[in-house]
Amino acid sequence: METQNTCQKLIALLDQANARYRIVEHAPEGRTELVSQMRGNLLS
């Protein structure tokens, strides 16, 4: 699956740069306002 491959590449780049990040697992939602709430992000 291309999406999984892209995700793995992104995580590898973040790890190489010693970036701080967190992975939030959730079912695909498709709506920004709901996903932002799940992740704890501001909608803006």
Wavefront OBJ file of the C-alpha trace (Angstrom):
o trace
v 0.000 0.000 0.000
v 1.479 3.340 -1.028
v 0.115 5.218 1.992
v 1.876 2.858 4.402
v 5.117 3.190 2.463
v 4.850 6.998 2.579
v 4.180 6.862 6.313
v 7.210 4.657 6.899
v 9.405 7.048 4.881
v 8.138 10.023 6.854
v 8.780 8.295 10.184
v 12.298 7.363 9.049
v 13.015 10.998 8.123
v 11.699 12.231 11.463
v 13.811 9.662 13.309
v 16.929 10.611 11.320
v 16.400 14.263 12.258
v 15.807 13.333 15.923
v 12.455 15.111 15.653
v 9.936 14.955 18.474
v 6.601 13.575 17.326
v 3.808 11.305 18.388
v 1.747 8.851 16.389
v -1.986 8.893 17.016
v -3.745 5.782 15.764
v -7.374 6.226 14.719
v -9.775 4.937 12.136
v -9.887 6.885 8.867
v -12.350 9.710 9.329
v -12.009 11.942 6.282
v -13.221 15.101 8.017
v -10.677 17.583 9.299
v -12.799 18.928 12.143
v -13.324 15.473 13.675
v -9.750 14.305 13.156
v -8.394 17.508 14.712
v -10.431 16.793 17.862
v -9.144 13.186 17.986
v -5.548 14.370 17.698
v -5.982 17.238 20.133
v -5.098 19.813 17.463
v -6.676 23.199 16.930
v -8.838 23.253 13.816
v -7.032 26.334 12.564
l 1 2 3 4 5 6 7 8 9 10 11 12 13 14 15 16 17 18 19 20 21 22 23 24 25 26 27 28 29 30 31 32 33 34 35 36 37 38 39 40 41 42 43 44
